[in-house]
Amino acid sequence: MKFVLFIIEELTAQGWNYTLRHDSRENAFWQARARSDADGRTYRVISRENHLVCLLTRQGSDCWELD
């Protein structure tokens, strides 16, 4: 079984800053969603291999799987 790590980053004036990591895509997504809903900031979830990127804002969220 392949281990995939999902990283949550917050967008700041200095760029993307590491916040948390999870081994589950769903846990990472919902943690980032909860943070964005609570503080109104923009977050992204990326896989360690950069095959998945999710962007979460107060207006909503979207995910892309990259080749």
CYANA upper distance limits for C-alpha pairs under 8 A (distance plus 0.5 A):
  3 PHE  CA     23 ASP  CA      7.98
  4 VAL  CA     23 ASP  CA      6.61
  4 VAL  CA     24 SER  CA      8.26
  4 VAL  CA     47 SER  CA      7.32
  4 VAL  CA     48 ARG  CA      7.01
  4 VAL  CA     49 GLU  CA      8.41
  5 LEU  CA     21 ARG  CA      7.38
  5 LEU  CA     22 HIS  CA      6.53
  5 LEU  CA     23 ASP  CA      5.27
  5 LEU  CA     24 SER  CA      7.72
  5 LEU  CA     47 SER  CA      6.26
  5 LEU  CA     48 ARG  CA      5.78
  6 PHE  CA     21 ARG  CA      6.03
  6 PHE  CA     22 HIS  CA      5.74
  6 PHE  CA     23 ASP  CA      6.41
  6 PHE  CA     24 SER  CA      7.27
  6 PHE  CA     25 ARG  CA      6.69
  6 PHE  CA     28 ALA  CA      6.84
  6 PHE  CA     45 VAL  CA      6.87
  6 PHE  CA     46 ILE  CA      6.04
  6 PHE  CA     47 SER  CA      4.93
  6 PHE  CA     48 ARG  CA      6.48
  7 ILE  CA     18 TYR  CA      7.84
  7 ILE  CA     19 THR  CA      8.12
  7 ILE  CA     20 LEU  CA      6.48
  7 ILE  CA     21 ARG  CA      4.83
  7 ILE  CA     22 HIS  CA      7.00
  7 ILE  CA     28 ALA  CA      7.65
  7 ILE  CA     45 VAL  CA      5.97
  7 ILE  CA     46 ILE  CA      5.82
  7 ILE  CA     47 SER  CA      6.74
  7 ILE  CA     48 ARG  CA      7.52
  8 ILE  CA     18 TYR  CA      6.78
  8 ILE  CA     19 THR  CA      5.97
  8 ILE  CA     20 LEU  CA      5.62
  8 ILE  CA     21 ARG  CA      6.32
  8 ILE  CA     28 ALA  CA      7.14
  8 ILE  CA     32 ALA  CA      7.04
  8 ILE  CA     43 TYR  CA      7.29
  8 ILE  CA     44 ARG  CA      6.19
  8 ILE  CA     45 VAL  CA      5.12
  8 ILE  CA     46 ILE  CA      7.21
  9 GLU  CA     16 TRP  CA      6.30
  9 GLU  CA     17 ASN  CA      5.66
  9 GLU  CA     18 TYR  CA      4.96
  9 GLU  CA     19 THR  CA      5.57
  9 GLU  CA     20 LEU  CA      7.59
  9 GLU  CA     43 TYR  CA      6.04
  9 GLU  CA     44 ARG  CA      5.86
  9 GLU  CA     45 VAL  CA      7.03
 10 GLU  CA     16 TRP  CA      6.02
 10 GLU  CA     17 ASN  CA      5.77
 10 GLU  CA     18 TYR  CA      7.07
 10 GLU  CA     19 THR  CA      6.92
 10 GLU  CA     41 ARG  CA      7.83
 10 GLU  CA     42 THR  CA      6.52
 10 GLU  CA     43 TYR  CA      4.96
 10 GLU  CA     44 ARG  CA      7.08
 11 LEU  CA     15 GLY  CA      6.11
 11 LEU  CA     16 TRP  CA      5.09
 11 LEU  CA     17 ASN  CA      6.91
 11 LEU  CA     41 ARG  CA      7.75
 11 LEU  CA     42 THR  CA      6.05
 11 LEU  CA     43 TYR  CA      6.46
 11 LEU  CA     44 ARG  CA      8.38
 12 THR  CA     16 TRP  CA      6.60
 12 THR  CA     17 ASN  CA      7.46
 21 ARG  CA     28 ALA  CA      7.37
 22 HIS  CA     27 ASN  CA      7.07
 22 HIS  CA     28 ALA  CA      5.99
 23 ASP  CA     27 ASN  CA      8.35
 23 ASP  CA     28 ALA  CA      8.27
 24 SER  CA     28 ALA  CA      6.71
 25 ARG  CA     29 PHE  CA      6.56
 26 GLU  CA     30 TRP  CA      6.62
 27 ASN  CA     31 GLN  CA      6.48
 28 ALA  CA     32 ALA  CA      6.65
 28 ALA  CA     45 VAL  CA      7.20
 29 PHE  CA     33 ARG  CA      6.53
 29 PHE  CA     45 VAL  CA      7.00
 29 PHE  CA     54 CYS  CA      8.15
 30 TRP  CA     34 ALA  CA      6.51
 31 GLN  CA     35 ARG  CA      6.76
 32 ALA  CA     36 SER  CA      6.62
 32 ALA  CA     43 TYR  CA      6.65
 32 ALA  CA     44 ARG  CA      7.69
 32 ALA  CA     45 VAL  CA      7.79
 32 ALA  CA     56 LEU  CA      7.54
 33 ARG  CA     37 ASP  CA      6.59
 33 ARG  CA     43 TYR  CA      8.41
 33 ARG  CA     56 LEU  CA      6.77
 33 ARG  CA     57 THR  CA      8.42
 34 ALA  CA     38 ALA  CA      6.57
 35 ARG  CA     39 ASP  CA      6.57
 35 ARG  CA     40 GLY  CA      8.18
 35 ARG  CA     41 ARG  CA      8.17
 36 SER  CA     40 GLY  CA      5.41
 36 SER  CA     41 ARG  CA      5.61
 36 SER  CA     42 THR  CA      6.58
 36 SER  CA     43 TYR  CA      7.11
 36 SER  CA     56 LEU  CA      7.26
 36 SER  CA     57 THR  CA      6.52
 36 SER  CA     58 ARG  CA      6.51
 37 ASP  CA     41 ARG  CA      8.33
 37 ASP  CA     57 THR  CA      8.34
 37 ASP  CA     58 ARG  CA      6.44
 40 GLY  CA     57 THR  CA      7.47
 40 GLY  CA     58 ARG  CA      5.81
 41 ARG  CA     57 THR  CA      6.86
 41 ARG  CA     58 ARG  CA      7.37
 42 THR  CA     55 LEU  CA      7.87
 42 THR  CA     56 LEU  CA      6.23
 42 THR  CA     57 THR  CA      5.12
 42 THR  CA     58 ARG  CA      7.68
 43 TYR  CA     55 LEU  CA      6.53
 43 TYR  CA     56 LEU  CA      5.67
 43 TYR  CA     57 THR  CA      7.09
 44 ARG  CA     53 VAL  CA      7.34
 44 ARG  CA     54 CYS  CA      5.81
 44 ARG  CA     55 LEU  CA      4.96
 44 ARG  CA     56 LEU  CA      6.38
 45 VAL  CA     52 LEU  CA      8.20
 45 VAL  CA     53 VAL  CA      6.14
 45 VAL  CA     54 CYS  CA      5.45
 45 VAL  CA     55 LEU  CA      7.15
 46 ILE  CA     50 ASN  CA      6.38
 46 ILE  CA     51 HIS  CA      8.06
 46 ILE  CA     52 LEU  CA      5.99
 46 ILE  CA     53 VAL  CA      5.08
 46 ILE  CA     54 CYS  CA      7.00
 47 SER  CA     51 HIS  CA      6.49
 47 SER  CA     52 LEU  CA      5.82
 47 SER  CA     53 VAL  CA      7.36
 50 ASN  CA     66 LEU  CA      7.91
 51 HIS  CA     65 GLU  CA      6.08
 51 HIS  CA     66 LEU  CA      5.26
 51 HIS  CA     67 ASP  CA      6.89
 52 LEU  CA     63 CYS  CA      7.58
 52 LEU  CA     64 TRP  CA      6.25
 52 LEU  CA     65 GLU  CA      5.00
 52 LEU  CA     66 LEU  CA      6.43
 53 VAL  CA     63 CYS  CA      6.07
 53 VAL  CA     64 TRP  CA      5.84
 53 VAL  CA     65 GLU  CA      7.04
 53 VAL  CA     66 LEU  CA      8.24
 54 CYS  CA     61 SER  CA      7.52
 54 CYS  CA     62 ASP  CA      6.04
 54 CYS  CA     63 CYS  CA      4.44
 54 CYS  CA     64 TRP  CA      6.75
 55 LEU  CA     61 SER  CA      5.99
 55 LEU  CA     62 ASP  CA      6.06
 55 LEU  CA     63 CYS  CA      6.86
 56 LEU  CA     60 GLY  CA      6.49
 56 LEU  CA     61 SER  CA      4.77
 56 LEU  CA     62 ASP  CA      7.24
 57 THR  CA     61 SER  CA      6.54
